[in-house]
């Protein structure tokens, strides 16, 4: 399956992503510790949202269960690190991260064939069920220590402040996810996924291998989500099933994508930035009415921009181009 990018727009997107990542990497030098923490939340949200977009945004298969891969990745990494006493923190973390990504990819591959036969709300609810099953297994099987909790190894270098280290770690992971999403979007796989989103039955009749394409996107999305889950778990330092199998992971990634622009790569990033700023900065001191105001603002934004903030920009861009064309006649 071809995953090589083609077209000028793909390489422009990659260059912009790398330049943006470099700019964001410099921000901790100018931010307070609290500002860096807010930056962590934004980068985590953006990474998870773009990882979700590889399947949900490109193919139209909305998953309500990505917390399954966040939590499973976190616990796989934690348990593997416990099984590697005497290893250096960097070595144990690397092995645990790779194992968590591979095992989550395998989990996605195992459940993909039956679950991707479902469509629409049936697929969404089925994925929510998968997330709940994973949570119950981790919580109730003593060997997995979901109820008791697990301490993760400290991977922060001695001369680096923890909040800055995890900001950079999450930023590096999110950048990798965005670059992979760009490669998928501008590849044969990406065009196939877009065809599936528009009309899966027609795409199949035209020769698009819909099942392999959906499974590939599902596996890629699961592995990328697990990567963010592992780093997030180490940032927490101590995890239980409740702390990593969080329903807000299932819902927020969809909210970010809807707000920013469903089916795009920049949309989820913009949506994550807007919601992080609103919830953590503007409404950070209004704990009593925090959720009410957040929900109200979100409803207004979605009603005012049904195609997301990127949709507003795209409409304005097309209108401006049309006006220039008419003025040149």
C-alpha positions as a LaTeX table, in Angstrom:
\begin{tabular}{lrrr}
\hline
Residue & $x$ (\AA) & $y$ (\AA) & $z$ (\AA) \\
\hline
Unk1 & 0.00 & 0.00 & 0.00 \\
Unk2 & 1.47 & 3.35 & $-1.09$ \\
Unk3 & 1.98 & 5.87 & 1.70 \\
Unk4 & 4.38 & 8.18 & $-0.11$ \\
Unk5 & 3.23 & 11.76 & $-0.30$ \\
Unk6 & 2.67 & 13.43 & $-3.62$ \\
Unk7 & 1.93 & 16.98 & $-4.61$ \\
Unk8 & 3.26 & 20.37 & $-3.66$ \\
Unk9 & 0.59 & 20.95 & $-0.99$ \\
Unk10 & 1.78 & 17.91 & 0.98 \\
Unk11 & 5.36 & 19.15 & 1.16 \\
Unk12 & 4.18 & 22.65 & 2.05 \\
Unk13 & 2.12 & 21.15 & 4.89 \\
Unk14 & 5.13 & 19.18 & 6.13 \\
Unk15 & 7.34 & 22.29 & 6.05 \\
Unk16 & 4.72 & 24.34 & 7.93 \\
Unk17 & 4.35 & 21.58 & 10.51 \\
Unk18 & 8.09 & 21.41 & 11.16 \\
Unk19 & 8.37 & 25.20 & 11.38 \\
Unk20 & 5.39 & 25.36 & 13.75 \\
Unk21 & 6.86 & 22.59 & 15.93 \\
Unk22 & 10.15 & 24.48 & 16.17 \\
Unk23 & 8.31 & 27.64 & 17.18 \\
Unk24 & 6.28 & 25.82 & 19.82 \\
Unk25 & 9.45 & 24.15 & 21.14 \\
Unk26 & 10.80 & 27.59 & 22.03 \\
Unk27 & 7.70 & 28.72 & 23.95 \\
Unk28 & 8.58 & 27.24 & 27.40 \\
Unk29 & 11.42 & 29.75 & 27.67 \\
Unk30 & 8.80 & 32.54 & 27.73 \\
Unk31 & 6.00 & 30.85 & 29.68 \\
Unk32 & 5.36 & 30.40 & 33.39 \\
Unk33 & 5.14 & 26.83 & 34.75 \\
Unk34 & 1.34 & 27.10 & 34.57 \\
Unk35 & 1.58 & 28.28 & 30.97 \\
Unk36 & 3.72 & 25.27 & 30.13 \\
Unk37 & 1.11 & 23.00 & 31.74 \\
Unk38 & $-1.58$ & 24.59 & 29.59 \\
Unk39 & 0.69 & 24.04 & 26.61 \\
Unk40 & 0.93 & 20.36 & 27.55 \\
Unk41 & $-2.85$ & 20.06 & 27.52 \\
Unk42 & $-3.06$ & 21.71 & 24.11 \\
Unk43 & $-0.37$ & 19.53 & 22.55 \\
Unk44 & $-1.90$ & 16.37 & 24.04 \\
Unk45 & $-5.36$ & 17.34 & 22.77 \\
Unk46 & $-4.07$ & 18.20 & 19.31 \\
Unk47 & $-2.11$ & 14.95 & 19.01 \\
Unk48 & $-5.05$ & 12.79 & 20.09 \\
Unk49 & $-7.46$ & 14.67 & 17.81 \\
Unk50 & $-5.26$ & 14.29 & 14.72 \\
Unk51 & $-4.69$ & 10.60 & 15.52 \\
Unk52 & $-8.49$ & 10.19 & 15.66 \\
Unk53 & $-8.83$ & 12.05 & 12.35 \\
Unk54 & $-6.79$ & 9.42 & 10.49 \\
Unk55 & $-9.85$ & 7.18 & 10.76 \\
Unk56 & $-12.77$ & 9.35 & 11.87 \\
Unk57 & $-12.05$ & 12.44 & 9.80 \\
Unk58 & $-10.70$ & 10.89 & 6.62 \\
Unk59 & $-13.01$ & 7.87 & 6.29 \\
Unk60 & $-16.05$ & 9.12 & 8.20 \\
Unk61 & $-15.93$ & 6.27 & 10.72 \\
Unk62 & $-16.41$ & 8.20 & 13.96 \\
Unk63 & $-14.98$ & 6.33 & 16.91 \\
Unk64 & $-16.36$ & 6.98 & 20.39 \\
Unk65 & $-13.81$ & 4.66 & 21.95 \\
Unk66 & $-10.29$ & 5.99 & 21.43 \\
Unk67 & $-9.82$ & 6.02 & 25.21 \\
Unk68 & $-9.36$ & 2.27 & 24.81 \\
Unk69 & $-6.05$ & 2.87 & 23.05 \\
Unk70 & $-4.97$ & 5.63 & 25.42 \\
Unk71 & $-5.55$ & 3.43 & 28.47 \\
Unk72 & $-4.31$ & 0.19 & 26.97 \\
Unk73 & $-1.15$ & 1.87 & 25.75 \\
Unk74 & $-0.53$ & 3.40 & 29.17 \\
Unk75 & $-0.96$ & 0.13 & 31.06 \\
Unk76 & 1.02 & $-1.96$ & 28.58 \\
Unk77 & 3.93 & 0.45 & 28.94 \\
Unk78 & 3.65 & 0.55 & 32.74 \\
Unk79 & 3.57 & $-3.24$ & 33.13 \\
Unk80 & 6.46 & $-3.76$ & 30.73 \\
Unk81 & 8.57 & $-1.25$ & 32.63 \\
Unk82 & 7.83 & $-3.15$ & 35.85 \\
Unk83 & 9.11 & $-6.30$ & 34.14 \\
Unk84 & 12.42 & $-4.63$ & 33.23 \\
Unk85 & 14.13 & $-3.96$ & 36.59 \\
Unk86 & 17.69 & $-2.75$ & 36.29 \\
Unk87 & 17.20 & $-1.21$ & 32.88 \\
Unk88 & 18.02 & 2.43 & 32.33 \\
Unk89 & 14.95 & 4.69 & 32.31 \\
Unk90 & 15.52 & 5.62 & 28.68 \\
Unk91 & 15.92 & 2.01 & 27.59 \\
Unk92 & 12.90 & 0.74 & 29.52 \\
Unk93 & 10.74 & 3.62 & 28.26 \\
Unk94 & 11.75 & 3.02 & 24.63 \\
Unk95 & 10.94 & $-0.69$ & 24.82 \\
Unk96 & 7.66 & 0.01 & 26.63 \\
Unk97 & 6.62 & 2.67 & 24.12 \\
Unk98 & 7.29 & 0.48 & 21.10 \\
Unk99 & 5.58 & $-2.51$ & 22.71 \\
Unk100 & 2.52 & $-0.42$ & 23.62 \\
Unk101 & 2.20 & 0.86 & 20.07 \\
Unk102 & 2.64 & $-2.59$ & 18.53 \\
Unk103 & 0.21 & $-4.31$ & 20.90 \\
Unk104 & $-2.40$ & $-1.62$ & 20.36 \\
Unk105 & $-1.92$ & $-1.98$ & 16.63 \\
Unk106 & $-2.47$ & $-5.72$ & 17.06 \\
Unk107 & $-5.58$ & $-5.09$ & 19.19 \\
Unk108 & $-6.97$ & $-2.81$ & 16.48 \\
Unk109 & $-6.18$ & $-5.41$ & 13.83 \\
Unk110 & $-7.99$ & $-8.14$ & 15.78 \\
Unk111 & $-11.18$ & $-6.14$ & 16.35 \\
Unk112 & $-11.11$ & $-4.30$ & 13.01 \\
Unk113 & $-12.57$ & $-7.05$ & 10.83 \\
Unk114 & $-15.83$ & $-7.49$ & 12.76 \\
Unk115 & $-16.26$ & $-3.94$ & 14.04 \\
Unk116 & $-15.55$ & $-2.12$ & 10.78 \\
Unk117 & $-18.42$ & $-3.98$ & 9.16 \\
Unk118 & $-20.61$ & $-1.62$ & 11.15 \\
Unk119 & $-21.30$ & 1.92 & 9.98 \\
Unk120 & $-22.42$ & 5.23 & 11.42 \\
Unk121 & $-23.80$ & 5.27 & 14.93 \\
Unk122 & $-23.50$ & 1.49 & 15.19 \\
Unk123 & $-19.73$ & 1.67 & 14.74 \\
Unk124 & $-19.49$ & 4.61 & 17.16 \\
Unk125 & $-21.40$ & 2.77 & 19.89 \\
Unk126 & $-19.48$ & $-0.45$ & 19.27 \\
Unk127 & $-16.21$ & 1.42 & 19.81 \\
Unk128 & $-17.59$ & 2.93 & 23.01 \\
Unk129 & $-18.30$ & $-0.63$ & 24.10 \\
Unk130 & $-14.72$ & $-1.66$ & 23.28 \\
Unk131 & $-13.43$ & 1.17 & 25.45 \\
Unk132 & $-15.66$ & 0.10 & 28.33 \\
Unk133 & $-14.63$ & $-3.55$ & 27.99 \\
Unk134 & $-10.94$ & $-2.60$ & 28.10 \\
Unk135 & $-11.59$ & $-0.48$ & 31.19 \\
Unk136 & $-13.42$ & $-3.31$ & 32.97 \\
Unk137 & $-10.70$ & $-5.84$ & 32.14 \\
Unk138 & $-7.91$ & $-3.60$ & 33.39 \\
Unk139 & $-9.90$ & $-2.71$ & 36.50 \\
Unk140 & $-10.92$ & $-6.24$ & 37.48 \\
Unk141 & $-7.94$ & $-8.41$ & 36.56 \\
Unk142 & $-5.54$ & $-8.14$ & 39.49 \\
Unk143 & $-2.46$ & $-8.82$ & 37.38 \\
Unk144 & $-3.16$ & $-5.71$ & 35.31 \\
Unk145 & $-3.33$ & $-3.53$ & 38.45 \\
Unk146 & $-5.94$ & $-1.17$ & 37.11 \\
Unk147 & $-7.73$ & $-0.81$ & 40.44 \\
Unk148 & $-4.57$ & $-0.69$ & 42.55 \\
Unk149 & $-2.62$ & 1.57 & 40.24 \\
Unk150 & 0.91 & 1.54 & 38.83 \\
Unk151 & 3.88 & 3.85 & 39.36 \\
Unk152 & 5.75 & 4.60 & 36.16 \\
Unk153 & 9.48 & 5.13 & 35.98 \\
Unk154 & 10.87 & 8.65 & 36.05 \\
Unk155 & 12.31 & 9.45 & 32.61 \\
Unk156 & 12.97 & 13.16 & 33.20 \\
Unk157 & 16.67 & 14.13 & 32.99 \\
Unk158 & 18.01 & 15.65 & 36.18 \\
Unk159 & 18.78 & 19.05 & 34.70 \\
Unk160 & 15.39 & 19.53 & 33.00 \\
Unk161 & 12.21 & 20.78 & 34.67 \\
Unk162 & 9.49 & 18.08 & 34.47 \\
Unk163 & 6.80 & 20.31 & 32.97 \\
Unk164 & 9.14 & 21.40 & 30.19 \\
Unk165 & 10.36 & 17.88 & 29.49 \\
Unk166 & 6.86 & 16.47 & 29.08 \\
Unk167 & 5.80 & 19.48 & 27.04 \\
Unk168 & 8.62 & 18.74 & 24.59 \\
Unk169 & 7.91 & 15.00 & 24.65 \\
Unk170 & 4.23 & 15.53 & 23.89 \\
Unk171 & 5.11 & 18.11 & 21.22 \\
Unk172 & 7.51 & 15.66 & 19.54 \\
Unk173 & 4.85 & 12.93 & 19.54 \\
Unk174 & 2.14 & 15.30 & 18.27 \\
Unk175 & 4.44 & 16.52 & 15.49 \\
Unk176 & 5.10 & 12.93 & 14.43 \\
Unk177 & 1.36 & 12.24 & 14.41 \\
Unk178 & 0.65 & 15.31 & 12.26 \\
Unk179 & 3.39 & 14.38 & 9.79 \\
Unk180 & 2.06 & 10.83 & 9.52 \\
Unk181 & $-1.47$ & 12.17 & 9.04 \\
Unk182 & $-0.22$ & 14.40 & 6.22 \\
Unk183 & 1.47 & 11.43 & 4.58 \\
Unk184 & $-1.72$ & 9.39 & 4.87 \\
Unk185 & $-3.92$ & 12.22 & 3.58 \\
Unk186 & $-1.81$ & 12.79 & 0.46 \\
Unk187 & $-1.24$ & 9.13 & $-0.37$ \\
Unk188 & $-3.21$ & 6.49 & $-2.24$ \\
Unk189 & $-4.55$ & 5.34 & 1.13 \\
Unk190 & $-5.78$ & 8.84 & 1.94 \\
Unk191 & $-7.60$ & 9.28 & $-1.36$ \\
Unk192 & $-9.21$ & 5.89 & $-0.82$ \\
Unk193 & $-10.37$ & 6.89 & 2.65 \\
Unk194 & $-11.90$ & 10.09 & 1.30 \\
Unk195 & $-13.76$ & 8.04 & $-1.30$ \\
Unk196 & $-15.06$ & 5.79 & 1.48 \\
Unk197 & $-16.25$ & 8.83 & 3.43 \\
Unk198 & $-18.15$ & 10.21 & 0.44 \\
Unk199 & $-19.81$ & 6.94 & $-0.64$ \\
Unk200 & $-18.37$ & 3.61 & 0.50 \\
Unk201 & $-20.54$ & 1.44 & $-1.73$ \\
Unk202 & $-19.69$ & 3.42 & $-4.83$ \\
Unk203 & $-16.01$ & 3.41 & $-3.92$ \\
Unk204 & $-16.08$ & $-0.39$ & $-3.61$ \\
Unk205 & $-17.78$ & $-0.74$ & $-7.02$ \\
Unk206 & $-15.11$ & 1.49 & $-8.55$ \\
Unk207 & $-12.38$ & $-0.82$ & $-7.31$ \\
Unk208 & $-11.29$ & 0.84 & $-4.04$ \\
Unk209 & $-10.25$ & $-1.92$ & $-1.58$ \\
Unk210 & $-12.41$ & $-0.48$ & 1.18 \\
Unk211 & $-11.85$ & $-3.15$ & 3.84 \\
Unk212 & $-8.00$ & $-3.08$ & 3.75 \\
Unk213 & $-8.01$ & 0.72 & 3.66 \\
Unk214 & $-10.31$ & 1.02 & 6.68 \\
Unk215 & $-8.31$ & $-1.55$ & 8.64 \\
Unk216 & $-5.04$ & 0.23 & 7.81 \\
Unk217 & $-6.41$ & 3.58 & 8.99 \\
Unk218 & $-7.81$ & 1.96 & 12.14 \\
Unk219 & $-4.47$ & 0.36 & 13.02 \\
Unk220 & $-2.50$ & 3.55 & 12.34 \\
Unk221 & $-4.92$ & 5.61 & 14.43 \\
Unk222 & $-4.72$ & 3.12 & 17.33 \\
Unk223 & $-0.91$ & 3.07 & 17.35 \\
Unk224 & $-0.62$ & 6.85 & 17.26 \\
Unk225 & $-3.20$ & 7.21 & 20.04 \\
Unk226 & $-1.30$ & 4.69 & 22.16 \\
Unk227 & 1.91 & 6.69 & 21.71 \\
Unk228 & 0.27 & 9.77 & 23.18 \\
Unk229 & $-1.24$ & 7.65 & 25.95 \\
Unk230 & 2.16 & 6.34 & 27.03 \\
Unk231 & 3.67 & 9.82 & 27.31 \\
Unk232 & 0.57 & 11.15 & 29.06 \\
Unk233 & 0.80 & 8.30 & 31.61 \\
Unk234 & 4.44 & 9.08 & 32.38 \\
Unk235 & 3.51 & 12.72 & 32.83 \\
Unk236 & 0.99 & 11.64 & 35.47 \\
Unk237 & 3.59 & 9.39 & 37.12 \\
Unk238 & 0.97 & 7.17 & 38.74 \\
Unk239 & $-2.01$ & 5.75 & 36.85 \\
Unk240 & $-5.18$ & 3.83 & 37.60 \\
Unk241 & $-7.80$ & 2.64 & 35.16 \\
Unk242 & $-9.90$ & 5.71 & 35.96 \\
Unk243 & $-7.08$ & 8.11 & 35.13 \\
Unk244 & $-6.38$ & 6.85 & 31.59 \\
Unk245 & $-9.66$ & 5.28 & 30.40 \\
Unk246 & $-11.39$ & 8.66 & 30.53 \\
Unk247 & $-14.61$ & 9.27 & 28.62 \\
Unk248 & $-13.52$ & 12.82 & 27.88 \\
Unk249 & $-10.85$ & 11.38 & 25.59 \\
Unk250 & $-13.64$ & 9.73 & 23.60 \\
Unk251 & $-15.71$ & 12.89 & 23.28 \\
Unk252 & $-13.18$ & 15.73 & 23.18 \\
Unk253 & $-11.38$ & 14.54 & 20.05 \\
Unk254 & $-14.69$ & 14.70 & 18.18 \\
Unk255 & $-15.49$ & 18.12 & 19.64 \\
Unk256 & $-12.10$ & 19.47 & 18.56 \\
Unk257 & $-12.58$ & 18.11 & 15.04 \\
Unk258 & $-16.13$ & 19.47 & 14.72 \\
Unk259 & $-15.09$ & 22.87 & 16.03 \\
Unk260 & $-11.99$ & 23.23 & 13.89 \\
Unk261 & $-13.16$ & 21.44 & 10.75 \\
Unk262 & $-14.00$ & 17.77 & 10.32 \\
Unk263 & $-11.91$ & 15.85 & 7.80 \\
Unk264 & $-8.98$ & 18.28 & 7.81 \\
Unk265 & $-5.68$ & 18.10 & 9.67 \\
Unk266 & $-5.46$ & 21.73 & 10.72 \\
Unk267 & $-9.06$ & 21.70 & 11.98 \\
Unk268 & $-8.56$ & 19.43 & 15.02 \\
Unk269 & $-5.43$ & 21.38 & 15.96 \\
Unk270 & $-7.29$ & 24.70 & 15.84 \\
Unk271 & $-10.23$ & 23.20 & 17.72 \\
Unk272 & $-7.94$ & 21.83 & 20.42 \\
Unk273 & $-6.26$ & 25.22 & 20.76 \\
Unk274 & $-9.54$ & 27.12 & 21.04 \\
Unk275 & $-11.07$ & 24.74 & 23.59 \\
Unk276 & $-7.88$ & 24.55 & 25.67 \\
Unk277 & $-7.65$ & 28.35 & 25.81 \\
Unk278 & $-11.33$ & 28.73 & 26.69 \\
Unk279 & $-11.40$ & 26.05 & 29.39 \\
Unk280 & $-7.98$ & 26.56 & 30.95 \\
Unk281 & $-7.38$ & 30.31 & 30.58 \\
Unk282 & $-10.63$ & 32.20 & 30.08 \\
Unk283 & $-12.74$ & 30.01 & 32.38 \\
Unk284 & $-10.01$ & 28.64 & 34.62 \\
Unk285 & $-11.26$ & 30.55 & 37.68 \\
Unk286 & $-14.98$ & 29.96 & 37.08 \\
Unk287 & $-15.19$ & 26.41 & 38.39 \\
Unk288 & $-18.84$ & 26.64 & 39.44 \\
Unk289 & $-20.15$ & 27.50 & 35.98 \\
Unk290 & $-17.20$ & 26.23 & 33.97 \\
Unk291 & $-19.01$ & 23.39 & 32.19 \\
Unk292 & $-22.16$ & 25.44 & 31.53 \\
Unk293 & $-20.29$ & 28.29 & 29.84 \\
Unk294 & $-18.06$ & 25.89 & 27.92 \\
Unk295 & $-21.07$ & 23.99 & 26.59 \\
Unk296 & $-22.89$ & 27.19 & 25.68 \\
Unk297 & $-19.90$ & 28.61 & 23.81 \\
Unk298 & $-19.38$ & 25.32 & 22.01 \\
Unk299 & $-23.04$ & 25.17 & 20.94 \\
Unk300 & $-22.87$ & 28.74 & 19.63 \\
Unk301 & $-19.66$ & 28.06 & 17.70 \\
Unk302 & $-21.00$ & 24.86 & 16.14 \\
Unk303 & $-24.29$ & 26.53 & 15.14 \\
Unk304 & $-22.50$ & 29.57 & 13.75 \\
Unk305 & $-19.93$ & 27.47 & 11.90 \\
Unk306 & $-21.38$ & 24.04 & 11.01 \\
Unk307 & $-18.29$ & 23.26 & 8.91 \\
Unk308 & $-15.93$ & 24.38 & 11.67 \\
Unk309 & $-13.61$ & 27.34 & 11.91 \\
Unk310 & $-11.64$ & 26.10 & 8.93 \\
Unk311 & $-14.89$ & 26.06 & 6.98 \\
Unk312 & $-15.33$ & 29.79 & 7.68 \\
Unk313 & $-11.80$ & 30.44 & 6.45 \\
Unk314 & $-12.31$ & 28.27 & 3.36 \\
Unk315 & $-15.57$ & 30.01 & 2.48 \\
Unk316 & $-13.94$ & 33.43 & 2.84 \\
Unk317 & $-10.96$ & 32.30 & 0.73 \\
Unk318 & $-13.19$ & 31.02 & $-2.07$ \\
Unk319 & $-15.31$ & 34.19 & $-1.99$ \\
Unk320 & $-12.20$ & 36.37 & $-2.21$ \\
Unk321 & $-10.89$ & 34.31 & $-5.12$ \\
Unk322 & $-14.24$ & 34.61 & $-6.91$ \\
Unk323 & $-14.28$ & 38.38 & $-6.42$ \\
Unk324 & $-10.77$ & 38.70 & $-7.84$ \\
Unk325 & $-11.76$ & 36.58 & $-10.84$ \\
Unk326 & $-14.84$ & 38.71 & $-11.49$ \\
Unk327 & $-12.84$ & 41.93 & $-11.08$ \\
Unk328 & $-10.34$ & 40.74 & $-13.65$ \\
Unk329 & $-12.94$ & 40.23 & $-16.37$ \\
\hline
\end{tabular}
